[in-house]
Amino acid sequence: MYCHIIIIYSLFIYYRDGYDGKNQIKIIEDNNLEQIWKNITSNSMILEKFIDFKKEISVIIARDTYGAIEYFPITENIHQNNILKKSVFPPNLDEKILSLAYKVN
């Protein structure tokens, strides 16, 4: 099978349950795509655009079988080498941003 990809942005390929630095490949314009394709040992993958975030937060909302919704405190995620190292509470966020994050539903 051949695949032709035109790279416009930096992308990540996640394969075999890739997450936090495991089973993921960052693709940039000068990568050897043919070699990358040969090294992927899975038929299932996710292609994701790389975005250089200033911060990452977690907003966790749960609903039980009766429809009751619970909002958990927002945490700030700290990464090191593209791997989540810790989540911090309270997050170091501007009140306006924090207010917007709590409006997610």
Phi, psi and omega in degrees: 000137177246145180226126177254123181235131172260119183272118176253321181240167169288138183229159170244140168251126175252130179222158183045061179057040179299138182191141175046059174086356181251135178051046174222149181230129175271125181255126173234171189306328184264007176295153173272094186297325180297318179291319178300313181301320180294329183278344179282123186256024182226148174271351182248126180205165177237135176251126186227135177288135178280128177237129180275085181289151172279323178210156173234135177235161174246126175244112185246124180232132181236149176231132179273180184293346178264358179093359178291136183250136178237130178256127179266157180301141178285136178239154175262131182264128180253123181250152174222120183056044178066019179237131178297121180263320179197159173246133189246135173230134357284153180288149178273080184230150172298143181303324180296317179293315180299319178299316178296320181296324180287347179276356178295131177206000000 
